[in-house]
């Protein structure tokens, strides 16, 4: 359970959130202290309610994982762009269309798994 204490008791614009260490299977977690402006914290709390998160901790962990995944994707895209147009074999329009169709099906299957 997080403990909260205001950095500026008179202003109330930021809150200091302390999270306890949790043992999850064999992976130990460390305590991290973060500060939020009050309006950001209200938005976090609203999102927790709307999207059925159990706690602020769960929400923040998921947000960090999502950001790390996004950064990884950006790195992969940058790497891909380096090689764009450098293939020795040129593909036809029909080959490209078939590939797009396959990739679209795979993406839809993945999205169905995630959101069903």
Secondary structure in CASP SS format (residue, H / E / C, confidence):
PFRMAT SS
TARGET T0000
AUTHOR 0000-0000-0000
METHOD secondary structure of the structure
MODEL  1
X C 1.00
X C 1.00
X E 1.00
X E 1.00
X E 1.00
X E 1.00
X C 1.00
X C 1.00
X C 1.00
X C 1.00
X C 1.00
X C 1.00
X C 1.00
X E 1.00
X E 1.00
X E 1.00
X E 1.00
X E 1.00
X C 1.00
X C 1.00
X C 1.00
X C 1.00
X E 1.00
X E 1.00
X C 1.00
X C 1.00
X E 1.00
X E 1.00
X C 1.00
X C 1.00
X C 1.00
X C 1.00
X C 1.00
X E 1.00
X E 1.00
X E 1.00
X E 1.00
X H 1.00
X H 1.00
X H 1.00
X H 1.00
X H 1.00
X H 1.00
X H 1.00
X H 1.00
X H 1.00
X H 1.00
X H 1.00
X H 1.00
X H 1.00
X C 1.00
X C 1.00
X C 1.00
X C 1.00
X C 1.00
X H 1.00
X H 1.00
X H 1.00
X H 1.00
X H 1.00
X H 1.00
X H 1.00
X H 1.00
X H 1.00
X H 1.00
X H 1.00
X H 1.00
X H 1.00
X H 1.00
X H 1.00
X H 1.00
X H 1.00
X H 1.00
X H 1.00
X H 1.00
X H 1.00
X H 1.00
X H 1.00
X H 1.00
X H 1.00
X H 1.00
X H 1.00
X H 1.00
X C 1.00
X C 1.00
X C 1.00
X C 1.00
X C 1.00
X C 1.00
X C 1.00
X C 1.00
X C 1.00
X H 1.00
X H 1.00
X H 1.00
X H 1.00
X H 1.00
X H 1.00
X H 1.00
X H 1.00
X H 1.00
X H 1.00
X H 1.00
X H 1.00
X H 1.00
X H 1.00
X H 1.00
X H 1.00
X H 1.00
X H 1.00
X H 1.00
X H 1.00
X H 1.00
X H 1.00
X H 1.00
X C 1.00
END
